[in-house]
């Protein structure tokens, strides 16, 4: 509650104790160049360089009237344009003086109410702006998803760990690892952990912004049941000022050790080696085995199932539904059901400048640079776990390349248990059959009746609608995207 003041000097005012709670009575003792000397209700004497506001009244007797007029002038000199009038308590009735004080109190209360109303409207306006920005951010997520760039890109990776070179984290001895990447867009990290027993404590990992000296996120990871990578992700890719990122790794218990972490190969740069937080000294000529991922700054990264989010992360408000590109590493795992896969390095240019496979009798071709799959008529293959759990649909752009004109039948199905022939049990809802007849790409869309409960394979088959088919004819599949 705000305190208001009444100033009086050399006056015996009997009604002052009856003033409302929050009205403080200050006795004026003197006024000089140092300020206004007053005695408060507790008897403490202080000198005020500034006028005590808000002031309801200046009360004085005939003998102290001149002092209070000087105080009134002093108020005006310090920017108080509505300084109260001097009231003589031994000349005017007490009721009139009390009424004047209460009227000024009412005016002050009304001004506070108006200010509160203005602030309330301002807060409501800010809340509307925040909601608008949230809507725009959601629209940005959708836009980025529609462009197919809402994906995690591996920005740094150490060599694959052999799990023989590992570090044991002792309780109460935190270690620090600098991350050799820019902070902008940082979204996730993979750490190589070894299998832990039930008696091991959780692993606590803190992401610190070195220049600011504060933690940006904290994860706790239960001991894994087998050796492998664990992924720690941020709900939104980092979008702040450029900072140096560091991980502080420790056991969550003061008595029990946590799971061991695998180390990379020899790291000659001392600053990048794993070090002791307290001493800053390197503990081994190695860094942690890790893989770092980036996404578009400020957006919701499409984390894979099983990603550990920070403690306290808001998972109740998931990112809006969007089309998200299937990562390139997922497409790279495509498997031909009948023949092997040709990679881009198995392609060479012929004399006409067109890319053709050389001495590799494959019906399925993976082009990592273009994030595309090419399939010959009669070819068939599948992408293991191409559709993640929670997916609501799949879109692919398909066209014909090579010998034109011709017509190819493209069959795309989700789920390795689904037949490639027509089904009558409703499984066609997870499949599409389209006819491709030109180089103009057409969208193939499969919407699922309900979100997938677990990851499913994407099966692809291409057949010629009529024989013969010109040589070097391919069905080109690009822009593999998942509707989530």
C-alpha positions as CSV (number, residue, x, y, z in Angstrom):
1,X,0.0,0.0,0.0
2,X,1.4,3.4,-0.9
3,X,1.9,5.9,1.9
4,X,0.7,9.5,1.7
5,X,1.9,12.3,3.9
6,X,0.6,15.2,5.9
7,X,3.1,17.9,7.0
8,X,2.5,20.0,10.1
9,X,4.6,22.5,12.1
10,X,4.2,23.8,15.7
11,X,0.5,22.9,15.6
12,X,-1.6,20.9,18.1
13,X,-3.8,18.9,15.7
14,X,-6.1,16.6,17.6
15,X,-7.6,14.8,14.6
16,X,-4.4,13.6,13.0
17,X,-4.5,10.2,14.8
18,X,-8.0,9.7,13.3
19,X,-6.7,10.0,9.7
20,X,-7.0,6.7,7.6
21,X,-4.3,4.1,7.8
22,X,-1.5,4.8,5.4
23,X,-1.5,8.5,6.0
24,X,1.8,9.4,7.7
25,X,2.1,12.6,9.7
26,X,5.5,14.3,9.5
27,X,6.5,17.2,11.7
28,X,8.5,19.9,9.9
29,X,11.4,21.1,12.0
30,X,13.3,23.4,9.6
31,X,14.1,24.1,6.0
32,X,17.6,25.0,4.7
33,X,19.9,24.4,1.8
34,X,20.4,20.7,2.7
35,X,16.7,20.0,2.5
36,X,13.6,19.6,4.6
37,X,14.2,18.4,8.2
38,X,11.3,16.4,9.5
39,X,10.5,14.1,12.4
40,X,8.4,11.0,11.6
41,X,5.8,9.3,13.7
42,X,8.5,7.1,15.3
43,X,10.5,10.1,16.4
44,X,13.3,9.7,13.9
45,X,14.7,12.9,12.6
46,X,15.8,12.9,8.9
47,X,16.6,15.5,6.2
48,X,14.8,15.1,2.9
49,X,16.5,16.5,-0.2
50,X,13.4,15.9,-2.2
51,X,9.8,16.7,-1.4
52,X,7.8,13.8,0.2
53,X,4.9,13.0,-2.1
54,X,2.1,12.6,-2.3
55,X,1.3,15.3,0.3
56,X,-2.3,15.8,1.3
57,X,-1.8,19.0,3.3
58,X,0.5,21.6,4.9
59,X,-0.8,22.3,8.4
60,X,0.5,25.2,10.6
61,X,-0.3,27.6,13.4
62,X,0.0,31.4,13.1
63,X,3.5,31.2,14.4
64,X,4.7,28.5,11.9
65,X,2.7,29.7,8.9
66,X,5.7,31.4,7.3
67,X,7.8,28.2,7.6
68,X,5.1,26.2,5.9
69,X,4.7,28.8,3.1
70,X,8.5,28.4,2.5
71,X,7.9,24.6,2.4
72,X,5.1,25.2,-0.2
73,X,7.5,27.3,-2.3
74,X,10.2,24.6,-1.9
75,X,7.7,22.0,-3.2
76,X,7.0,24.1,-6.3
77,X,10.8,24.6,-6.9
78,X,11.1,20.8,-7.0
79,X,8.5,20.2,-9.7
80,X,5.5,19.7,-7.5
81,X,3.0,21.8,-9.5
82,X,0.0,21.0,-7.3
83,X,1.6,21.7,-3.9
84,X,-1.1,21.8,-1.2
85,X,-2.3,25.0,0.4
86,X,-1.2,26.0,3.9
87,X,-4.0,25.5,6.3
88,X,-4.0,27.3,9.7
89,X,-5.3,24.9,12.3
90,X,-5.9,27.7,14.9
91,X,-8.0,29.8,12.5
92,X,-10.1,27.3,10.6
93,X,-12.5,24.7,12.0
94,X,-11.1,21.2,12.3
95,X,-13.9,19.8,10.2
96,X,-13.0,22.0,7.2
97,X,-9.4,21.0,7.5
98,X,-10.2,17.3,7.7
99,X,-12.5,17.7,4.7
100,X,-9.8,19.4,2.7
101,X,-7.4,16.6,3.5
102,X,-9.9,13.9,2.6
103,X,-10.8,15.7,-0.7
104,X,-7.2,15.7,-1.7
105,X,-6.9,12.1,-0.7
106,X,-9.9,11.3,-2.9
107,X,-8.3,13.2,-5.8
108,X,-5.1,11.2,-5.3
109,X,-7.0,7.9,-5.1
110,X,-8.9,8.8,-8.3
111,X,-5.6,9.5,-10.1
112,X,-4.3,6.1,-8.9
113,X,-7.4,4.4,-10.2
114,X,-7.0,6.1,-13.6
115,X,-3.4,5.1,-13.7
116,X,-4.3,1.5,-12.8
117,X,-6.9,1.4,-15.5
118,X,-4.4,2.7,-18.1
119,X,-1.9,0.1,-17.0
120,X,-4.5,-2.6,-17.2
121,X,-5.4,-1.6,-20.8
122,X,-1.7,-1.5,-21.6
123,X,-1.2,-5.0,-20.2
124,X,-4.2,-6.2,-22.2
125,X,-2.7,-4.6,-25.3
126,X,0.7,-6.3,-24.6
127,X,-1.1,-9.6,-24.0
128,X,-2.8,-9.2,-27.4
129,X,0.6,-8.5,-29.0
130,X,2.1,-11.5,-27.3
131,X,-0.7,-13.7,-28.7
132,X,-0.2,-12.2,-32.1
133,X,3.5,-12.9,-32.0
134,X,2.8,-16.4,-30.8
135,X,0.5,-16.9,-33.8
136,X,3.1,-15.4,-36.1
137,X,5.7,-17.8,-34.7
138,X,3.4,-20.7,-35.2
139,X,2.8,-19.5,-38.8
140,X,6.6,-19.3,-39.2
141,X,6.9,-22.9,-38.0
142,X,4.3,-23.9,-40.6
143,X,6.0,-21.9,-43.3
144,X,9.4,-23.4,-42.5
145,X,7.8,-26.8,-42.4
146,X,6.1,-26.3,-45.8
147,X,9.5,-25.3,-47.3
148,X,10.9,-28.6,-46.0
149,X,13.7,-27.0,-44.1
150,X,12.4,-27.7,-40.6
151,X,15.0,-30.4,-39.9
152,X,18.0,-31.0,-37.7
153,X,21.3,-30.8,-39.6
154,X,24.4,-32.3,-38.1
155,X,26.8,-29.4,-37.8
156,X,29.7,-31.3,-36.0
157,X,30.5,-34.9,-35.2
158,X,33.5,-36.7,-33.7
159,X,34.5,-40.1,-34.9
160,X,32.3,-43.1,-34.0
161,X,33.2,-44.2,-30.4
162,X,34.5,-47.6,-29.7
163,X,33.2,-47.5,-26.1
164,X,36.5,-48.7,-24.9
165,X,37.8,-45.2,-24.4
166,X,35.4,-43.8,-21.8
167,X,35.3,-41.5,-18.7
168,X,33.8,-42.3,-15.4
169,X,32.1,-39.4,-13.7
170,X,32.8,-39.4,-9.9
171,X,30.1,-38.0,-7.6
172,X,30.7,-34.3,-6.8
173,X,33.3,-33.8,-9.6
174,X,31.6,-32.0,-12.5
175,X,33.4,-31.9,-15.9
176,X,33.2,-29.3,-18.6
177,X,33.2,-29.7,-22.4
178,X,33.3,-26.7,-24.7
179,X,31.2,-27.1,-27.9
180,X,33.0,-26.2,-31.1
181,X,30.0,-24.8,-32.9
182,X,28.2,-21.4,-33.2
183,X,25.4,-21.0,-30.7
184,X,22.9,-19.6,-33.2
185,X,20.5,-22.4,-34.2
186,X,22.0,-25.0,-31.8
187,X,19.2,-27.5,-31.1
188,X,20.5,-30.9,-30.0
189,X,23.5,-33.0,-29.0
190,X,24.1,-36.8,-29.1
191,X,26.3,-38.2,-26.3
192,X,27.7,-41.7,-26.4
193,X,26.8,-43.5,-23.2
194,X,27.7,-46.9,-21.9
195,X,25.2,-49.3,-20.3
196,X,24.5,-48.6,-16.6
197,X,23.3,-50.7,-13.7
198,X,20.2,-49.9,-11.7
199,X,22.4,-48.6,-8.9
200,X,23.8,-45.9,-11.0
201,X,22.5,-42.3,-10.6
202,X,21.0,-40.3,-13.4
203,X,23.4,-38.2,-15.6
204,X,22.9,-34.5,-15.2
205,X,23.9,-32.3,-18.2
206,X,23.9,-28.5,-18.1
207,X,24.1,-26.3,-21.2
208,X,25.9,-23.0,-20.1
209,X,26.3,-19.7,-21.9
210,X,29.9,-19.0,-21.0
211,X,29.8,-15.2,-21.5
212,X,26.6,-14.8,-19.5
213,X,27.7,-17.2,-16.8
214,X,24.3,-18.9,-16.6
215,X,22.6,-22.2,-17.5
216,X,20.4,-22.3,-20.5
217,X,19.1,-25.8,-20.0
218,X,19.5,-28.8,-17.7
219,X,18.8,-32.4,-18.6
220,X,18.7,-35.5,-16.4
221,X,19.2,-38.9,-18.2
222,X,18.4,-42.2,-16.6
223,X,21.1,-44.9,-17.0
224,X,20.7,-46.5,-20.5
225,X,20.3,-50.2,-20.8
226,X,22.8,-50.6,-23.6
227,X,25.7,-48.8,-25.2
228,X,24.6,-46.1,-27.7
229,X,23.8,-42.5,-28.4
230,X,21.4,-40.5,-26.3
231,X,20.0,-37.2,-27.7
232,X,19.4,-34.1,-25.7
233,X,17.3,-31.5,-27.4
234,X,16.0,-28.0,-26.9
235,X,12.3,-27.2,-27.3
236,X,13.4,-24.3,-29.6
237,X,16.6,-23.8,-31.4
238,X,18.8,-21.2,-29.8
239,X,18.1,-17.7,-31.3
240,X,19.9,-15.3,-28.9
241,X,23.1,-13.4,-29.2
242,X,26.2,-15.4,-30.2
243,X,27.6,-17.1,-27.2
244,X,30.2,-19.8,-26.3
245,X,28.4,-23.0,-25.4
246,X,29.7,-25.4,-22.8
247,X,28.4,-28.6,-21.3
248,X,28.8,-29.3,-17.6
249,X,28.4,-33.0,-17.0
250,X,28.1,-34.6,-13.5
251,X,26.3,-37.3,-11.5
252,X,22.9,-36.3,-10.2
253,X,23.8,-38.0,-6.9
254,X,26.4,-37.1,-4.3
255,X,27.1,-40.7,-3.5
256,X,26.5,-42.8,-6.7
257,X,28.3,-42.7,-10.0
258,X,26.3,-42.2,-13.2
259,X,26.7,-43.9,-16.5
260,X,30.1,-43.6,-18.3
261,X,30.5,-41.5,-21.4
262,X,32.5,-42.5,-24.4
263,X,35.4,-40.3,-25.5
264,X,36.5,-39.3,-29.0
265,X,39.9,-39.8,-30.5
266,X,42.9,-37.8,-29.4
267,X,42.1,-34.0,-29.3
268,X,45.2,-31.9,-29.6
269,X,43.5,-28.6,-28.9
270,X,43.6,-28.3,-25.1
271,X,40.7,-25.8,-24.9
272,X,38.4,-28.5,-26.6
273,X,39.5,-31.3,-24.2
274,X,37.3,-32.5,-21.4
275,X,38.3,-30.5,-18.3
276,X,37.6,-30.2,-14.6
277,X,35.1,-27.5,-13.8
278,X,36.8,-26.4,-10.5
279,X,40.4,-26.3,-11.7
280,X,39.9,-25.7,-15.4
281,X,42.6,-28.3,-16.2
282,X,42.2,-30.9,-18.9
283,X,41.7,-34.4,-17.5
284,X,42.6,-36.3,-20.7
285,X,43.7,-35.5,-24.3
286,X,40.2,-36.3,-25.5
287,X,36.8,-34.6,-25.9
288,X,33.5,-36.3,-25.5
289,X,32.2,-38.4,-28.3
290,X,29.4,-36.2,-29.6
291,X,27.2,-35.1,-32.5
292,X,25.8,-31.6,-32.6
293,X,22.7,-30.5,-34.5
294,X,21.4,-27.2,-35.6
295,X,18.0,-26.0,-36.9
296,X,16.5,-22.7,-38.0
297,X,16.9,-20.3,-35.0
298,X,13.8,-19.9,-32.9
299,X,11.8,-22.7,-34.4
300,X,10.7,-26.0,-33.0
301,X,13.2,-28.7,-34.1
302,X,11.6,-31.9,-35.3
303,X,13.1,-34.1,-32.6
304,X,13.1,-37.8,-33.0
305,X,11.2,-40.0,-30.6
306,X,13.2,-40.6,-27.4
307,X,14.9,-37.2,-27.4
308,X,15.4,-36.0,-23.8
309,X,14.1,-32.5,-23.3
310,X,15.3,-30.1,-20.5
311,X,13.9,-30.2,-17.0
312,X,10.9,-27.9,-16.9
313,X,10.5,-27.8,-20.7
314,X,6.9,-27.0,-21.7
315,X,5.7,-30.1,-23.6
316,X,2.1,-29.4,-23.1
317,X,2.1,-27.0,-26.0
318,X,3.6,-28.9,-28.9
319,X,4.6,-27.1,-32.1
320,X,1.7,-26.6,-34.6
321,X,1.0,-29.2,-37.2
322,X,3.5,-28.8,-40.1
323,X,5.1,-30.6,-43.0
324,X,8.6,-31.5,-41.9
325,X,11.3,-32.8,-44.1
326,X,12.5,-36.4,-43.6
327,X,16.2,-36.0,-42.6
328,X,18.8,-36.9,-45.3
329,X,20.3,-39.5,-43.1
330,X,17.0,-41.3,-43.0
331,X,16.7,-41.3,-46.8
332,X,20.3,-42.6,-46.9
333,X,19.2,-45.8,-45.2
334,X,16.9,-46.8,-48.1
335,X,17.2,-50.5,-49.0
336,X,16.5,-52.1,-52.4
337,X,14.4,-55.2,-52.0
338,X,15.9,-57.0,-55.0
339,X,19.2,-55.3,-55.9
340,X,21.8,-53.1,-54.3
341,X,21.8,-49.3,-54.0
342,X,23.8,-46.9,-56.2
343,X,25.2,-43.9,-54.5
344,X,26.1,-40.6,-56.1
345,X,29.8,-41.5,-56.3
346,X,28.8,-44.4,-58.6
347,X,27.6,-41.9,-61.2
348,X,29.6,-40.5,-64.0
349,X,28.7,-38.1,-66.8
350,X,28.4,-39.5,-70.3
351,X,29.5,-37.6,-73.4
352,X,26.2,-35.8,-73.6
353,X,26.6,-34.5,-70.1
354,X,23.8,-36.6,-68.6
355,X,24.4,-38.6,-65.3
356,X,24.1,-42.4,-65.8
357,X,25.0,-45.3,-63.5
358,X,28.2,-47.1,-64.4
359,X,28.4,-50.9,-64.3
360,X,26.0,-51.1,-61.4
361,X,22.8,-53.0,-62.2
362,X,20.7,-51.4,-59.5
363,X,17.0,-50.4,-59.8
364,X,17.2,-47.9,-56.9
365,X,19.4,-44.9,-56.7
366,X,20.0,-42.5,-53.8
367,X,21.2,-39.0,-54.5
368,X,22.2,-37.4,-51.2
369,X,23.0,-34.0,-52.6
370,X,19.5,-33.7,-54.0
371,X,17.8,-35.6,-51.2
372,X,16.2,-37.7,-53.9
373,X,15.5,-41.3,-54.7
374,X,15.4,-42.6,-58.2
375,X,13.7,-46.0,-59.0
376,X,13.7,-47.8,-62.3
377,X,10.5,-49.5,-63.6
378,X,10.3,-52.9,-61.9
379,X,12.3,-51.6,-58.9
380,X,11.2,-51.8,-55.3
381,X,12.7,-50.8,-52.0
382,X,11.9,-49.4,-48.5
383,X,13.1,-46.8,-46.1
384,X,13.4,-48.3,-42.6
385,X,11.4,-46.3,-40.1
386,X,10.9,-43.5,-42.6
387,X,7.6,-42.4,-41.0
388,X,8.2,-41.7,-37.3
389,X,5.7,-42.3,-34.5
390,X,3.1,-39.6,-34.3
391,X,3.1,-38.9,-38.0
392,X,-0.2,-38.0,-39.5
393,X,0.7,-38.2,-43.1
394,X,3.3,-38.4,-45.8
395,X,3.9,-36.3,-48.9
396,X,6.3,-37.0,-51.8
397,X,6.9,-35.2,-55.1
398,X,7.3,-37.6,-58.0
399,X,8.1,-37.2,-61.7
400,X,9.6,-39.1,-64.6
401,X,13.1,-38.6,-65.8
402,X,14.8,-40.0,-68.9
403,X,12.8,-41.7,-71.7
404,X,9.7,-39.6,-72.5
405,X,6.9,-40.0,-73.3
406,X,6.1,-43.0,-71.1
407,X,3.7,-43.8,-68.2
408,X,5.0,-45.2,-64.8
409,X,2.8,-46.6,-62.0
410,X,4.1,-45.5,-58.6
411,X,3.0,-47.4,-55.5
412,X,3.9,-45.8,-52.1
413,X,2.9,-47.5,-48.9
414,X,3.6,-46.9,-45.2
415,X,4.1,-50.0,-43.0
416,X,6.3,-53.0,-43.9
417,X,3.4,-55.4,-43.2
418,X,1.1,-53.9,-45.9
419,X,0.9,-55.7,-49.2
420,X,1.7,-53.9,-52.5
421,X,-1.5,-55.3,-54.0
422,X,-4.9,-53.8,-53.4
423,X,-6.2,-54.5,-50.0
424,X,-9.8,-54.7,-48.8
425,X,-9.1,-54.4,-45.1
426,X,-8.7,-50.6,-45.1
427,X,-4.9,-50.7,-45.4
428,X,-5.2,-48.6,-48.6
429,X,-5.6,-45.6,-46.4
430,X,-1.9,-46.0,-45.8
431,X,-1.0,-46.2,-49.5
432,X,-1.3,-44.4,-52.8
433,X,-1.0,-45.5,-56.4
434,X,-0.5,-42.8,-59.0
435,X,0.4,-42.7,-62.7
436,X,3.5,-40.6,-63.6
437,X,3.6,-39.4,-67.2
438,X,5.9,-36.3,-67.4
439,X,8.8,-34.4,-65.9
440,X,6.5,-32.0,-64.1
441,X,6.5,-33.1,-60.4
442,X,3.2,-34.0,-58.9
443,X,2.5,-34.4,-55.2
444,X,1.6,-37.8,-53.7
445,X,-0.2,-37.4,-50.4
446,X,-1.1,-40.1,-47.9
447,X,-3.1,-39.0,-44.8
448,X,-3.4,-41.5,-42.0
449,X,-6.7,-42.1,-40.2
450,X,-4.9,-41.6,-36.9
451,X,-1.3,-40.8,-35.8
452,X,1.2,-43.6,-36.1
453,X,1.8,-45.4,-32.8
454,X,5.3,-46.4,-33.8
455,X,7.7,-45.8,-36.6
456,X,6.8,-47.5,-39.9
457,X,8.8,-48.2,-43.1
458,X,8.0,-46.5,-46.4
459,X,7.8,-48.9,-49.2
460,X,8.3,-47.8,-52.9
461,X,7.5,-49.7,-56.1
462,X,7.6,-48.6,-59.7
463,X,6.0,-50.5,-62.6
464,X,5.8,-49.6,-66.3
465,X,2.2,-49.0,-67.4
466,X,3.0,-50.4,-70.9
467,X,6.0,-52.0,-72.6
468,X,8.5,-51.3,-73.9
469,X,9.9,-48.6,-71.6
470,X,12.7,-46.4,-73.0
471,X,16.1,-47.0,-71.5
472,X,17.4,-44.7,-68.7
473,X,13.9,-44.1,-67.5
474,X,13.6,-43.3,-63.8
475,X,10.8,-42.3,-61.3
476,X,12.3,-39.4,-59.4
477,X,11.1,-39.0,-55.8
478,X,11.9,-35.7,-54.0
479,X,10.7,-33.6,-51.0
480,X,9.9,-36.5,-48.7
481,X,8.0,-34.7,-45.9
482,X,6.0,-35.9,-42.9
483,X,2.8,-34.2,-41.7
484,X,3.0,-34.0,-37.9
